[in-house]
Amino acid sequence: MCNNTVGKYTCVSCPHKTEYDPVGRRCLPKRHNLLLGIVIGLSVGFGILLVCLSGVFLIRQWRNGIQKQLRKKYFQKNKGLLLEQLICSNEKPSENKIFSLEELQKATNNFDPARILGSGGHVPLLVYDFIPNGSLFGIIHANPSNEEYLSWGDCLRIATEAAGALHYLHSAASMSVFHRDVKSSNILLDGKYTAKVSDFGASRLIPIDQSHVITNIQGTFGYLDPEYYHTGQLNEKSDVYSFGVVLVELLLRKEPIFVDESGLNKNLSNYFLWEIKARPIREIVASQVLEEATEDEINTIASLAEECLRLQGDERPTMKEVEMTLHFLHSKINVVEQRNNERRPLQQPTRPPHRKAMTIDIGNKAILESSSCYNLERVYVIC
């Protein structure tokens, strides 16, 4: 502080040439010095902020570059280049497409969580046809008050179509495919209730000269083949066992793991195999099946399911034999219905308004196209 009182406004003897406050009798910094300090402070602050923002931008660009390299690596690892060549050589390229990440971001509103219908655990992304009627599991295990309804004849038709798709995977494809996660929730129903086998996230491509492959155990509890579980050997009969559980679901309308009257969890396949030995099959099937199906139809499906659920895979039928049995049975039902002109129309359900026009799921490296005979999921790979 300067105590010199000479001068009315300025302390002339102060070496700093500061302004003088006659009331407070003290020297004050000149205004231009104060403004200069503010400007310097703001400049330094903005400079630091700019450096920080530039660093964040560069780090983000670096991470995006790594992500692009990983996507390219996964694309090549999962035979994306082969699929791309197949699509380019296809006479009807409009039926198949490799979507870019930008296209999917736009279609899903930048992967809005509100549009997620389900998810899986593998890369790359697979884009499915829109499935307005959900899955077989969702309908046969729905609340009884639900408007959706499948007649017994429709159930047999869907089972026949699904069996045909699995037979195609096992025997008719250029390279055998073992699905490894066959279940009613992976049998999707389109707008006309046509079955589409889906979710190849756990599937395995099998060379022509091999009948099985040793893998890590993977599948869904309740559908998992016990022989595969104990040996680790995956073969086509593993899918047959899982499909047998689906047949039991159609007969008993119980989930693969259900709670019985005493409140205990029960395995559906074990329960079914035990009950058919203890009492007549008509005493354990669902009431709707009992009302619509004939005794011969119930016995045929029950026997087929029992064969599929045999512990030894060698004793189970092939998917071709399963398909033939179901096809023959369904054909007989069609003949009877045509004769009697009593075909019961499938009730069209009212779907919730929030369904979107695209279903995105996670898959592995199945490279498949829909066959002319059976409906499989349409598989796409993201660049």
QUIJOUR-V363240 format. One record per residue. N is the residue number from 1. RES is the residue in three letters. D_CENTER is the distance of its C-alpha to the mean C-alpha in Angstrom with 1 decimal. Layout:
n: {N & N}
res: {RES & RES}
d_center: {D_CENTER & D_CENTER}
This chain:
n: {1 & 2 & 3 & 4 & 5 & 6 & 7 & 8 & 9 & 10 & 11 & 12 & 13 & 14 & 15 & 16 & 17 & 18 & 19 & 20 & 21 & 22 & 23 & 24 & 25 & 26 & 27 & 28 & 29 & 30 & 31 & 32 & 33 & 34 & 35 & 36 & 37 & 38 & 39 & 40 & 41 & 42 & 43 & 44 & 45 & 46 & 47 & 48 & 49 & 50 & 51 & 52 & 53 & 54 & 55 & 56 & 57 & 58 & 59 & 60 & 61 & 62 & 63 & 64 & 65 & 66 & 67 & 68 & 69 & 70 & 71 & 72 & 73 & 74 & 75 & 76 & 77 & 78 & 79 & 80 & 81 & 82 & 83 & 84 & 85 & 86 & 87 & 88 & 89 & 90 & 91 & 92 & 93 & 94 & 95 & 96 & 97 & 98 & 99 & 100 & 101 & 102 & 103 & 104 & 105 & 106 & 107 & 108 & 109 & 110 & 111 & 112 & 113 & 114 & 115 & 116 & 117 & 118 & 119 & 120 & 121 & 122 & 123 & 124 & 125 & 126 & 127 & 128 & 129 & 130 & 131 & 132 & 133 & 134 & 135 & 136 & 137 & 138 & 139 & 140 & 141 & 142 & 143 & 144 & 145 & 146 & 147 & 148 & 149 & 150 & 151 & 152 & 153 & 154 & 155 & 156 & 157 & 158 & 159 & 160 & 161 & 162 & 163 & 164 & 165 & 166 & 167 & 168 & 169 & 170 & 171 & 172 & 173 & 174 & 175 & 176 & 177 & 178 & 179 & 180 & 181 & 182 & 183 & 184 & 185 & 186 & 187 & 188 & 189 & 190 & 191 & 192 & 193 & 194 & 195 & 196 & 197 & 198 & 199 & 200 & 201 & 202 & 203 & 204 & 205 & 206 & 207 & 208 & 209 & 210 & 211 & 212 & 213 & 214 & 215 & 216 & 217 & 218 & 219 & 220 & 221 & 222 & 223 & 224 & 225 & 226 & 227 & 228 & 229 & 230 & 231 & 232 & 233 & 234 & 235 & 236 & 237 & 238 & 239 & 240 & 241 & 242 & 243 & 244 & 245 & 246 & 247 & 248 & 249 & 250 & 251 & 252 & 253 & 254 & 255 & 256 & 257 & 258 & 259 & 260 & 261 & 262 & 263 & 264 & 265 & 266 & 267 & 268 & 269 & 270 & 271 & 272 & 273 & 274 & 275 & 276 & 277 & 278 & 279 & 280 & 281 & 282 & 283 & 284 & 285 & 286 & 287 & 288 & 289 & 290 & 291 & 292 & 293 & 294 & 295 & 296 & 297 & 298 & 299 & 300 & 301 & 302 & 303 & 304 & 305 & 306 & 307 & 308 & 309 & 310 & 311 & 312 & 313 & 314 & 315 & 316 & 317 & 318 & 319 & 320 & 321 & 322 & 323 & 324 & 325 & 326 & 327 & 328 & 329 & 330 & 331 & 332 & 333 & 334 & 335 & 336 & 337 & 338 & 339 & 340 & 341 & 342 & 343 & 344 & 345 & 346 & 347 & 348 & 349 & 350 & 351 & 352 & 353 & 354 & 355 & 356 & 357 & 358 & 359 & 360 & 361 & 362 & 363 & 364 & 365 & 366 & 367 & 368 & 369 & 370 & 371 & 372 & 373 & 374 & 375 & 376 & 377 & 378 & 379 & 380 & 381 & 382 & 383}
res: {MET & CYS & ASN & ASN & THR & VAL & GLY & LYS & TYR & THR & CYS & VAL & SER & CYS & PRO & HIS & LYS & THR & GLU & TYR & ASP & PRO & VAL & GLY & ARG & ARG & CYS & LEU & PRO & LYS & ARG & HIS & ASN & LEU & LEU & LEU & GLY & ILE & VAL & ILE & GLY & LEU & SER & VAL & GLY & PHE & GLY & ILE & LEU & LEU & VAL & CYS & LEU & SER & GLY & VAL & PHE & LEU & ILE & ARG & GLN & TRP & ARG & ASN & GLY & ILE & GLN & LYS & GLN & LEU & ARG & LYS & LYS & TYR & PHE & GLN & LYS & ASN & LYS & GLY & LEU & LEU & LEU & GLU & GLN & LEU & ILE & CYS & SER & ASN & GLU & LYS & PRO & SER & GLU & ASN & LYS & ILE & PHE & SER & LEU & GLU & GLU & LEU & GLN & LYS & ALA & THR & ASN & ASN & PHE & ASP & PRO & ALA & ARG & ILE & LEU & GLY & SER & GLY & GLY & HIS & VAL & PRO & LEU & LEU & VAL & TYR & ASP & PHE & ILE & PRO & ASN & GLY & SER & LEU & PHE & GLY & ILE & ILE & HIS & ALA & ASN & PRO & SER & ASN & GLU & GLU & TYR & LEU & SER & TRP & GLY & ASP & CYS & LEU & ARG & ILE & ALA & THR & GLU & ALA & ALA & GLY & ALA & LEU & HIS & TYR & LEU & HIS & SER & ALA & ALA & SER & MET & SER & VAL & PHE & HIS & ARG & ASP & VAL & LYS & SER & SER & ASN & ILE & LEU & LEU & ASP & GLY & LYS & TYR & THR & ALA & LYS & VAL & SER & ASP & PHE & GLY & ALA & SER & ARG & LEU & ILE & PRO & ILE & ASP & GLN & SER & HIS & VAL & ILE & THR & ASN & ILE & GLN & GLY & THR & PHE & GLY & TYR & LEU & ASP & PRO & GLU & TYR & TYR & HIS & THR & GLY & GLN & LEU & ASN & GLU & LYS & SER & ASP & VAL & TYR & SER & PHE & GLY & VAL & VAL & LEU & VAL & GLU & LEU & LEU & LEU & ARG & LYS & GLU & PRO & ILE & PHE & VAL & ASP & GLU & SER & GLY & LEU & ASN & LYS & ASN & LEU & SER & ASN & TYR & PHE & LEU & TRP & GLU & ILE & LYS & ALA & ARG & PRO & ILE & ARG & GLU & ILE & VAL & ALA & SER & GLN & VAL & LEU & GLU & GLU & ALA & THR & GLU & ASP & GLU & ILE & ASN & THR & ILE & ALA & SER & LEU & ALA & GLU & GLU & CYS & LEU & ARG & LEU & GLN & GLY & ASP & GLU & ARG & PRO & THR & MET & LYS & GLU & VAL & GLU & MET & THR & LEU & HIS & PHE & LEU & HIS & SER & LYS & ILE & ASN & VAL & VAL & GLU & GLN & ARG & ASN & ASN & GLU & ARG & ARG & PRO & LEU & GLN & GLN & PRO & THR & ARG & PRO & PRO & HIS & ARG & LYS & ALA & MET & THR & ILE & ASP & ILE & GLY & ASN & LYS & ALA & ILE & LEU & GLU & SER & SER & SER & CYS & TYR & ASN & LEU & GLU & ARG & VAL & TYR & VAL & ILE & CYS}
d_center: {76.7 & 79.8 & 82.9 & 84.9 & 85.9 & 87.6 & 86.3 & 84.9 & 81.4 & 81.0 & 81.9 & 83.9 & 84.5 & 80.9 & 79.7 & 76.2 & 77.8 & 75.6 & 76.2 & 78.4 & 77.8 & 81.2 & 80.0 & 78.0 & 80.3 & 77.5 & 76.2 & 72.8 & 70.6 & 71.1 & 68.4 & 67.5 & 66.8 & 64.4 & 62.5 & 62.4 & 60.8 & 58.1 & 57.4 & 57.1 & 54.8 & 52.5 & 52.5 & 51.6 & 48.8 & 47.3 & 47.7 & 45.8 & 43.0 & 42.8 & 42.6 & 39.8 & 37.8 & 38.4 & 37.2 & 33.9 & 33.4 & 34.2 & 31.9 & 29.0 & 29.8 & 30.0 & 26.5 & 25.1 & 26.9 & 25.4 & 21.8 & 22.7 & 24.1 & 21.1 & 18.8 & 21.6 & 21.8 & 18.1 & 18.3 & 21.4 & 20.2 & 17.3 & 19.8 & 19.0 & 22.7 & 22.9 & 20.2 & 22.0 & 25.2 & 23.9 & 22.8 & 26.2 & 28.0 & 26.3 & 28.8 & 26.3 & 24.6 & 23.5 & 20.9 & 19.0 & 18.6 & 17.8 & 17.0 & 18.6 & 17.4 & 20.0 & 18.9 & 15.4 & 17.1 & 19.5 & 17.0 & 15.1 & 18.3 & 17.8 & 14.2 & 15.7 & 14.0 & 15.2 & 12.8 & 9.5 & 8.0 & 5.1 & 4.1 & 4.6 & 8.2 & 9.3 & 10.9 & 11.4 & 9.1 & 8.3 & 9.5 & 9.3 & 12.4 & 12.6 & 12.3 & 15.0 & 15.4 & 12.2 & 12.0 & 15.0 & 14.6 & 14.7 & 17.9 & 19.8 & 19.4 & 20.0 & 23.2 & 26.2 & 27.2 & 24.0 & 25.1 & 22.5 & 24.2 & 23.9 & 27.1 & 27.7 & 28.2 & 24.9 & 23.2 & 25.1 & 24.2 & 20.4 & 21.0 & 23.2 & 20.7 & 17.9 & 20.7 & 21.9 & 18.6 & 18.5 & 22.2 & 21.6 & 19.3 & 21.9 & 25.0 & 25.0 & 22.8 & 24.8 & 23.3 & 22.0 & 18.4 & 17.7 & 14.2 & 14.7 & 12.0 & 13.4 & 13.2 & 13.7 & 10.4 & 9.0 & 12.0 & 11.4 & 14.7 & 15.8 & 18.9 & 21.2 & 19.3 & 18.8 & 16.4 & 13.6 & 12.2 & 8.6 & 6.2 & 9.0 & 8.2 & 11.2 & 13.3 & 16.8 & 19.2 & 22.6 & 25.9 & 28.2 & 30.8 & 28.6 & 27.7 & 25.7 & 24.4 & 24.7 & 21.5 & 20.3 & 19.3 & 15.6 & 14.0 & 13.7 & 17.1 & 18.8 & 17.5 & 18.6 & 21.6 & 24.6 & 26.3 & 23.4 & 23.2 & 26.9 & 27.5 & 24.4 & 25.0 & 22.0 & 23.2 & 22.5 & 23.9 & 21.1 & 18.8 & 21.8 & 22.1 & 18.5 & 19.2 & 22.5 & 20.8 & 19.0 & 22.6 & 24.0 & 21.5 & 22.8 & 26.3 & 26.4 & 23.7 & 22.9 & 19.7 & 19.5 & 20.8 & 23.2 & 26.2 & 29.5 & 32.7 & 33.9 & 30.8 & 29.7 & 26.3 & 26.3 & 24.4 & 24.1 & 25.0 & 28.0 & 29.1 & 29.1 & 31.0 & 33.5 & 34.1 & 34.8 & 37.5 & 39.0 & 39.1 & 38.6 & 35.1 & 36.0 & 36.4 & 32.8 & 30.7 & 29.5 & 32.1 & 30.3 & 30.1 & 33.8 & 34.8 & 33.3 & 33.2 & 36.4 & 37.5 & 37.1 & 33.5 & 32.6 & 34.5 & 33.0 & 29.3 & 30.4 & 32.2 & 29.3 & 26.9 & 29.6 & 30.0 & 26.3 & 26.4 & 29.4 & 29.4 & 30.7 & 28.3 & 31.4 & 32.3 & 29.1 & 29.0 & 27.0 & 24.2 & 26.8 & 29.2 & 26.6 & 25.8 & 29.6 & 30.3 & 27.8 & 28.9 & 32.5 & 32.0 & 30.1 & 32.9 & 35.5 & 33.9 & 33.9 & 37.5 & 38.6 & 36.8 & 38.4 & 41.7 & 41.6 & 39.9 & 38.0 & 34.4 & 32.5 & 30.4 & 26.8 & 26.7 & 24.7 & 22.8 & 23.1 & 19.7 & 19.5 & 20.6 & 17.8 & 15.3 & 14.8 & 15.3 & 12.1 & 8.4 & 6.6 & 3.4 & 4.8 & 7.0 & 10.6 & 13.7 & 13.7 & 16.1 & 16.3 & 17.8 & 18.3 & 21.5 & 24.3 & 24.2 & 20.6 & 17.5 & 14.6 & 11.6 & 13.1 & 12.0 & 13.1 & 13.9 & 14.9 & 18.5}
